[in-house]
Amino acid sequence: MSKAVAEKILKVMMAIDYLKKDGNVQYGSTRYSYLSEEKVTSCIREAMRDAGLVIVPVGMEVISEKDIQVKSGTSVKTLIKVNYLFVYTDTGESIEASALGEGMDV
């Protein structure tokens, strides 16, 4: 693991305080608040830029795809794993990380 990259990630974490939910969804009897992708991206982008840190996607793997039943018929639910490199721009040092994502086409 690169100590320089870990220090830059810590700098980003220290620069970003708690992110408060900024959106609401209401339909029927359903009501909930959420944190928007736009707010997350704008806050993280600035802190990463100041730290000289970039994230580069380096690969994606489909973990599972399955048909599921929904009210109007069949839908496809997909689980993926995306690999990223956190790169410190001054030295080119990097750390690899993975994230899972899930989506459904209705």
N, C-alpha and C positions, 0 to 999 in steps of 0.2 A: 504494500500500500504506500502511496506517495504522501509523505508528511505535508508537503507544500499544498497539495490539492485538498487534503483534509483540513488544513488551516484556513484555506479559502472558503470551503464549505461552511466552516464554523463562523467565519466573518459574515457570510450571507445570512446564516441563522441568527446571528446577533443583531443584524441590521433590520430584520423583519420581526415586528411584534405580532401578537395574536391578530389574525385576520377575522373580522366580524362578518357574519353572513350579511349579504347585501341584496338578496332577492327573495321574492315570495311566489309560491305557486298556489293557486286556488282554482279548483274545478270540482263541481258536485260537492260532496262532503269532505273532499281531500284538501288539506291546507298544511303547507310546510314551508320553512325557510331554507335557503341554500346559499353557499358561497360560490360566486360566479367564476368561471374560468378566466374571464377578462380581468377581474381583480387580482386573482392569484398570479396570472402571467405578468401583469404590469408591475406588481410589487417585487416579484422575484427577478424579473428582467433587470430592473434598475440596480438591485443589490448585487446581482451576478456581474453586471457590466462594471460596477465600481470595484469589484474584487478581481476582475480579469479572468473570470471563469465562464466557460461555455459548455453547453450540453449538446452532444452529437449522438443521434440515434445510429446504432451500428448493426442492428438486426432485429428481426421479429419472427416469432414462432407461434403457429396456431396450436394451442394446447388441446382444445376440444371444440367440436361443432356438433350441435344436436338439434333435431327438430323438437319443438315443444308445441303443445296445444294452447291456443289463445281463443278468445271469444269468437273471433271472425275466421278461424281456420288454423293453419299451421304456420309457425314462425321458426326462424333459425337463430339460435343463441350461440355466440362464439366467445371463447375465452382465449386471449393471446398473452404472450410474454414478449416484452420489448426490452432490448438491451441498449444501454446508453454508456457513453464515455463522458465523464466530467473532466474537462481539459483546462489546465492552468495555462493561459496564453503566453505568459512570459517565458516559461521553460518547456512547454509541450508535455509536461508530466500529466498522467491521467489516472483515474479510478473508474472501473467499470461497475455498473449497477443495473439491476433489472427491475421492471415493474409489470404488474399484471393489469390487464384491462378486459372489460366484458362489454359486449354489445348485443343488441337484439334487433333484427329486422322484422318488422310487423307487416 
